[in-house]
Amino acid sequence: MAFYYAIFHSDYIDLNRIMYGLSKKKMPYLYPIDEAIGLLNNEIRLVEWRIKYPEQFKSHFNKQPFSPLYLADKTNLIDIMEIISGLFLSKHIVYKNDKPTFLSDLSKVTGA
């Protein structure tokens, strides 16, 4: 949906300026209203497309299997960082070229 939004956002703003005669030079205080009209038009168009082409808008996140492991409610970020630090210091997690990973890359992978 973000792809469609990026394409048509600028088109709708230009179209609104033509239809309603809004211009930054003539009435600069109306420019935020012009932007809002463009956003609403995009949202309406996306809803229409979602109704017309539902198979294109199906969510794809269900294709990955969910992990049976979950963090307990008491888990702190410090606990997660201790695990990441332990993996980093063990030097057992390496890149494909057998070089040891950086701590920043390990924390990105785990989402900490």
N, C-alpha and C positions, 0 to 999 in steps of 0.2 A: 504494500500500500504506500510505503514511503516513496517508492519509485514513481508511482503515478502522481503523487502529491508534488514531487519535485518538478516534474514535467509541466504540470498544468497550473501551478501556483502563479508563475510569472505571466502565463497566458491570460488567466482570469483577471489579474490586476490590470493588465493592459486593456482587456475587454471592458472592464468596469470604467476605466478612465474614458474610453470612447463612448460607452452607453450613457454614462451619467455626467459626462463633461467635466470630470474631476481632473485637476492638474495640480502638481506640486507648486507651480508658479502662481496660479490664480488663487487657490485656496489651500495653503499648506496645512492648515488645521484640520482639513477633511481627509488628509492622507491616511491616518489610522483607521478611519471609517472605511476607506477604500480597501485597505488591507483586510479588515474584518469581513467585508463583503466577499472578497476573493477567497478567504479561508472557508467561509460558510458555503460558497458555491462548490469548492473542492470537496468538502465533506458530503454535500448532497450528491455530488456526482459519484463519489466512492460508494455511498449507500446504494445508489441505483445500480452501479456495476456489481456490487455484492449480491444484489437480488437477481440481476440478469445473468451473471456468470458465477454461481456459487462454487463451482469446482476449482476456480482459480484462486479463491480466497480461503480455501481450507487450511487450517493450521498444520504445520509440518512438524511441530515439536513432539507429537505422539509417536513418531517413527523410532525415536531412540528409547531403548528400554530404561526404565527407572531403576536406580540403584536400590537394593534392599537395605542399605545403610543410611542412617540419618543421624544428625547431631542431636545430642540431648539438649534440653532446654537450658541447662546450667552451663553450657559451653561458652567460654569467653574467647575473644579474639586472641588473647595471650596464649590460651591453650592451643589454638590452631597454629599460631606462630611458633610455638615450641616444637610441634610436630614437623613443621616445615624446616625449622633450623636443624633438627635432628637428621632429616633426610639430606639436607645440604652438607652438613658436617660429615656424614657417612661416606660421601663421594660415590655412592652406589647408583645415583641417578645421573645419567650422562646423556649428551646429545647423540645424534646418529653417528657422528664422526668420533665417538668415544672420548670427547672432551668433557670435563665436569661442568655441570650446569651452574649458572649464576643464581644467587639467592633471589634476585628480582624475578627471574623467569619462573622459578618454582612457585613464588607467591602469586604470580599471574595465573598459572595453571590451576592452582587450588582455589583461587578466588578470594584469597585473604587480603 
